[in-house]
Amino acid sequence: MDGLRSELDVLVEQLDELLAEGAVDPEDALEIAVVAGLAERLGATDEAMAEARAWREGPGKSLLAEVWGELDEDGLLDAVESCAVAEVEEEEVEEALYDVDEVVVAAIWAGNPAAVRSLARQAARVVRTVPERFAVLADVGASFARLPAVAAEIDLYDYWFALADSAVWAEPVGRA
């Protein structure tokens, strides 16, 4: 192997490691759900996901149930909103949206999309309200919007579609 591995390969390997370590608290459970959800969204095989799915339905079930009660939805949304009201670096915008995406993908994988529906909708609303603040990541949004798993959950992943459209709707910066 030439040292280059796809993101999916890395996620599947990371998932195997997390499952081998085990989860002892909701934070660990969320990490497993995030990695499993990301891998599944990118098209991981049933074989690669079998152990994670068994964990989700068995020993991880109660820990995953605790995750959603401890979720800091306000903090995640505050980070996205702060990108809309102030000049921030591209990395800050990316981090705020990826943090939202991680909990959304985890909730979908864990079978609890209702836990993040409001957060996802509010994040999309913020991007659409001030698209010029998010337009730097329009290409990233377009890449995600093309994924079949994202299209299948459009109501939850609408922030990726909003991000993809942000460059089109953004007011030109510096124009009077």
N, C-alpha and C positions, 0 to 999 in steps of 0.2 A: 504494500500500500504506500502511496506516495505522500502520506501525511495529511492529505486533504480529505476531510469528511464532511458530509452534508450536515446541515443543522438537525435534520431528523435523526441521523445516526447518533449525534451527540446527545440529543434529548432522550433517546431510547437507552443509551448507556447510562446517562444520569438518572433516569427513572429506575433502572435496575439497581443502581447503587443506593438510591434513597429507600427503595423497598427492602434491600438487604440490611440497611441500618435500622429500619423500622421507625415508626412514628410513636412518640410518647405524649405528644400534646397537640392541640389544634394548630399551632404554628407549623409543626412538622407535617401534619395532615394537609394543610394548605399548600405547602411546598410540593408535596407529592401530587396533589390535584392540579397545580399549575403546570408542572412538567408533563404529567399524563395528558392534560388537556391540550397543551401545545403540540405534543407528539401526535395525538389523535387528529388535531386540526390539520396537521401537515400530511396526514395519510398513513400513519403507522399501521402496520399489519395487525390482524387479530392476534397472531402469535406473539408479537412484540408487546401487545397490550393485555394479554390474558392474565398475567400475574397481578397487574395493577387493577384490573376489573374485579378480580377475586378479592383483593384487599378492600376495594371500595364497597363491595357488597357484604364483606365479612368483618374482619378486625378493624377496618378503618371507618366503618359506618358511623359509629358514635362520635368519633373524633371529628369527622367531617360535619356532623350536625352541630357541633360546638363552634365550628369556624364562623358560621354566618351570624351567630350571636355576638361574636367578638370583632366583627369586621368594622373598621373605621371608615365608613362610607363618606362621612363629612370631610375627613382628612384627604381622602383621595380626590374628592370633588374640589376641595379648596385648592389643591395643587394645580388642577386643570384650570380653574377660574383665575388663579394668579398669573397664568400664562396669557390670559385674555386681557388683563388690565395693566400689564407692565411689560416693558421691553425685557425679554429674557433670551438667553442663549438657546440655540436649537436643541442642545442636549437636555435642557430643562423641560422643554416642550415634549420631547421624545420620552423622557423619564415619566412625566406626569401621565401621558397617554398609555405607555406600556404598563404602568402600575395599575391603571384601570383595567387594561386588557387582561392582565394576569388574573385578577380576581374574577373577571367575566368568564374567561376560558375555564378557570377552575370550577366555577359554579355550574357551568354547562356540563362539564365532564362529571361532576359530582351529582348531577341530576336535580340541581336546585337553582334553576335560572331565575326564579322569582326573587331570590335573595339579592340579585344585582340589577334587576330590570330598571329600577328607578335611577340608579347610579349610571347605567349605560345610556339611558335616555337623556339624562341631564348633561352628561359629557358631550353627547352629540349636539345638544342644544347650544352649549357654550361654543363649540367649534363653529357652528353655523351662525351664531350671533356676531362673532368677531373673527371671520375667516382669515383676515390678513395676518393675524398672530400665529396661525397654524399652517399657513400656506407653504412654509419651508418643508413640511413633511407630506405634502400632497402626493408625491411619488410613493412614499411608504404606504399611505392610505390606499392608493390605487393597487399596489401589490397585494395587500391583504384583501381588498374588496374582490379580487379575482379568485380567491380561494373558494372552492365549492362548500367547504364547511362554514365559511363566513356567510355566504349567500343563503345557506340553509337556516341560519339564525339571524336573519337581517334585522329583526327588531332589537336584538341584543348587541349586534355588532355595527349598528348604524353609525357609530362614531368613526369607523373606518371609511364608510361611504361619505360622511360629512368631510372628513379629512381629505379624501380624494378630490372632492369638489371644491375644496377651500381656495385653491389657486384661481379657479374660474370666478368665484364670487368675491374675492378679496379686492378691496379698494386699492388702487395703486398707492404705494407709500410715497409720501412727499408731494403729493399732488394737491393743489389748492382748489 
